[in-house]
Amino acid sequence: MNYTFRKATLSDLDSIWEILEGGIRRRREEGSNQWQDGYPNPEVIKSDIQNDAGYVLTHSDLVIGYVSVKINDEPAYADIQGTWLSQGDFVVAHRIAIATQHIGKGLSKKILNFVEEFATANAINSVKVDTNHDNIAMLNIFERTGYQYCGEVYFRGSPRLAFEKIIT
């Protein structure tokens, strides 16, 4: 399959939001409270795009995945209850989501590979991520792709499991 990553544009907003709505629905159906409080929402995605942090995974020009990627930009990570593997610069990935019809094809791993390549291209050897304690799919993906559990961070009053991978 021919997949491409590129920066998201405002014209991608509706496609991205449709993908995230599917993720919100899946989390709700799984009984999770993650993404059930109005976050993420179209304004968050629009801000990602306007701040050059939104990236899409495409197949034949169709947007099928989304991730927000930033450098050293997650204030909650400074207050980890635990210990990060490194203390230097890091890339953070948020809002990893795949279109419902493309779930189960290993595309979340492709997104993480892209994030790691982004880190390497920016001379950064650390990627930090987090997810809800009951997001079994993402927890399994983090484990299979070499991310190490480092502790808990808090977003909007809820704990998230925090992971880091050192890129060598």
N, C-alpha and C positions, 0 to 999 in steps of 0.2 A: 504494500500500500504506500502511496505517496502522500506523506504528511508534511506540512509546512508550519513553522511558527513565524508570526510577525506581530508587530505592535498593533494593538487594537486601535480602531478609529471610531469616531462618534457614529459613523454609519453602521458599525457592528453592534451598537448598544442593544437593539431589540433582540438580535440573535443571542447575545451574551446573556441578557436577562431571561430569555426563554430557557437557556441551559441552567442558569442558577435557580429558576423556579422549579425545574425538575429535581434539582438537588435538594431544595427546601422541602419539596413534597416527599422525596425518598426518606429524608431524615425524619419527617413527621410520621410517615408510615412505619418506620423502624422504632418509633416510640421515643425518639431523642428530642431534647430541647434545643439542640444546636441548630442555629439558623431559624429559630421559631419566634424571634422577638423583633422582626422588622429589619433585621440585618442578615445578610447584605440586602441592598435595595438598589434601584436604578441610579440614585444619586451617588452612592458609593462607587459604582462602576464608572459613572461619568467622571468622577473625581480621579479614579485610577487612570482613565484614558487621558484626561487633561494633564495629568502629572507624569505622563510617559511611563506608567507602571503597569498598564493593562496589556496582556499578550493573549493572542488567540492561537489555537491549534486548528488548522484547516485541512480539509481533504477535498480535492477538486474545487477549490475556492469556497467550500461550504464550511462555516464556522462550526466546529464540533467540540471545542474545549476552551477553557479559560483559566488564566492564572494572573494574579497580581504579583509582581516581582519588584522588590525595592532593595536598596543597599543601606545598611545601618539605620533602618527606619522602622523600628517597632519598640516604642517606649516601654511596653509591658514586659519585654524581655529583660530589662534591667533589674526587675524585681522577681526573678525566678526563685522559687522555693526548690532549691537543688543547685546544681553546678553545671554550667556549660562546659563543653570540651575545650573551647578556646575563648579568648577575651578580645581578639582583634576584630577587624572588619568582617562583616557577614552579609550574605544575601538572605532575604526572607521571602518566602512564598506564602501567599494567602489566597483563599477563595478558589482552590483547585476544584474544577468542576468539568464533567464530561456530559455531553448530550445523552439523554436517556437511551436512545436507540444505539448508542456506541459503547455503552457500559459493558465491561467484561472482555474488552479487546486489548487490555494492557496500555491504554492511552494515558492513564494517570502516571504510569512509570515513564512514558515518553515525555510528559510534562516535567517531571522531576529531572529527567536527563537534560532537558532544555535549560532548566533552572541551574543545574550544575555547570553546563556549558557557559551560561551567562556569567556565573561566578568566575570561572576560569578566564573568560575573555576580559573580565575586569580585575584580574590579578588578585582574586579573593579565594581563599581556600576553605571557607565555611558556609554551609547553608543551614539555616535554622527554620523550623516549621513547628506547627502545633495543631492539635485537633482535639475534639471532645473525647472523653473517656469511653463513650459508647459508639464511636465511629469505627467499627470493626474493620470495614473495608480499608480506610486510610491507615489504621494502625498496622494492618497486614502489609500494605504497600510500603510503609516506612520500614518495617522490619526486613522485608525482602530486598529492599534497595540500600540497605546498609546504614540507615539512620539509627542513632543511639539515643535511648531515653535519657533525659537530663534532669527532669523535674516537672514542676507545675508552674504555669503562668496564669494570670487572671485577666479576663476580658469581660467588661460589663458585669462584674460581680460573679462570674462563673469560672471555675478552674478549667484549664486546658492542659493536656499532656504535651510537653515540649521535647523536641528531638533536634539533634544536630548531626550533620555529616561533614567530616573533614575530607575535602577533595585533594587528592594527591597527584 
